Amino acid sequence: MLATRPAPSAHQVDNVMSDATTITPAFSGPDGLVTAVAQDAATGQVLMVAHMNREAWEETVATNRAVYFSRARKRLWRKGEESGNVQHVRAIFVDCDADTVLLKVDQVGGAACHEGYPSCFFRQVTPEGVQVVAERVFDPKDVYKKE
Amino acid sequence: MLATRPAPSAHQVDNVMSDATTITPAFSGPDGLVTAVAQDAATGQVLMVAHMNREAWEETVATNRAVYFSRARKRLWRKGEESGNVQHVRAIFVDCDADTVLLKVDQVGGAACHEGYPSCFFRQVTPEGVQVVAERVFDPKDVYKKE
């Protein structure tokens, strides 16, 4: 069950922790979204960063499948709905000011990024310039119909 | 040197990668900010999520010290400027659509969170409720003058 009370501010966290056993992220911002980080549960690799509205959060908690809110498409985005590369959620964390959640996930297919890489962070910024530091797991043309 | 060209959209990434050796995150959004994730370079623990404007990004790249933009205080936030718990940046990554950066850092003092925990994600959401899953490294009252 999810709490329906407003999310705590940073300064209320201690009080909330002492008298509540549930927490709801701070969907009270202007866009009603919080940031969501997905991290590989086994390797610790940061896979992607997306957003959640309250509905995405509640479905994620209820189903243990990662559901985000696509700001571009303005609708729920059940990760893997098109590619099949769903994320099984192994653990959920909420940060100190409750505006970011962290999901530890098992990434089906081994690639979280729509570009075909294991992680969306496949480009490293170095003094020598940008370097692609990962290998593609799939070709997006083979996975997504609209290219 | 940082590129001054506009950041690429997701669909332009391949082209950009083939003819450019620099990249600038997408500061073109309404607030001019991108999301920044700090991850412990040694352990892979996700420490915190914050934001950067162009100035914070450029200073971070130039100095290898994590600099964010505080949305609450509406100014640059040189991480550790008050607590001393600076972040030495070991690697910088930009995600596929260039609206999030990932920093791998060495966290001085062992605590990234202003609440005194190693990570801001010290609360886990479980079927039994919220559980604090970390030990405090410091007491915020001892570190921050304004409590």
Chai-1 contact restraints between the chains, C-beta under 6 A:
chainA,res_idxA,chainB,res_idxB,connection_type,confidence,min_distance_angstrom,max_distance_angstrom,comment,restraint_id
A,T21,B,G129,contact,1.0,0.0,6.0,A-B,restraint_1
A,T21,B,V130,contact,1.0,0.0,6.0,A-B,restraint_2
A,T22,B,G129,contact,1.0,0.0,6.0,A-B,restraint_3
A,I23,B,V130,contact,1.0,0.0,6.0,A-B,restraint_4
A,T35,B,T35,contact,1.0,0.0,6.0,A-B,restraint_5
A,T35,B,V49,contact,1.0,0.0,6.0,A-B,restraint_6
A,V37,B,V37,contact,1.0,0.0,6.0,A-B,restraint_7
A,Q39,B,V46,contact,1.0,0.0,6.0,A-B,restraint_8
A,G44,B,G44,contact,1.0,0.0,6.0,A-B,restraint_9
A,V46,B,Q39,contact,1.0,0.0,6.0,A-B,restraint_10
A,V46,B,L102,contact,1.0,0.0,6.0,A-B,restraint_11
A,V49,B,T35,contact,1.0,0.0,6.0,A-B,restraint_12
A,V49,B,T100,contact,1.0,0.0,6.0,A-B,restraint_13
A,I92,B,V125,contact,1.0,0.0,6.0,A-B,restraint_14
A,F93,B,F121,contact,1.0,0.0,6.0,A-B,restraint_15
A,F93,B,Q124,contact,1.0,0.0,6.0,A-B,restraint_16
A,V94,B,R123,contact,1.0,0.0,6.0,A-B,restraint_17
A,D95,B,C120,contact,1.0,0.0,6.0,A-B,restraint_18
A,D95,B,F121,contact,1.0,0.0,6.0,A-B,restraint_19
A,C96,B,C113,contact,1.0,0.0,6.0,A-B,restraint_20
A,C96,B,E115,contact,1.0,0.0,6.0,A-B,restraint_21
A,C96,B,C120,contact,1.0,0.0,6.0,A-B,restraint_22
A,T100,B,V49,contact,1.0,0.0,6.0,A-B,restraint_23
A,L102,B,V46,contact,1.0,0.0,6.0,A-B,restraint_24
A,L102,B,F121,contact,1.0,0.0,6.0,A-B,restraint_25
A,C113,B,C96,contact,1.0,0.0,6.0,A-B,restraint_26
A,E115,B,C96,contact,1.0,0.0,6.0,A-B,restraint_27
A,C120,B,D95,contact,1.0,0.0,6.0,A-B,restraint_28
A,C120,B,C96,contact,1.0,0.0,6.0,A-B,restraint_29
A,F121,B,F93,contact,1.0,0.0,6.0,A-B,restraint_30
A,F121,B,D95,contact,1.0,0.0,6.0,A-B,restraint_31
A,F121,B,L102,contact,1.0,0.0,6.0,A-B,restraint_32
A,R123,B,V94,contact,1.0,0.0,6.0,A-B,restraint_33
A,Q124,B,F93,contact,1.0,0.0,6.0,A-B,restraint_34
A,V125,B,I92,contact,1.0,0.0,6.0,A-B,restraint_35
A,G129,B,T21,contact,1.0,0.0,6.0,A-B,restraint_36
A,G129,B,T22,contact,1.0,0.0,6.0,A-B,restraint_37
A,V130,B,T21,contact,1.0,0.0,6.0,A-B,restraint_38
A,V130,B,I23,contact,1.0,0.0,6.0,A-B,restraint_39
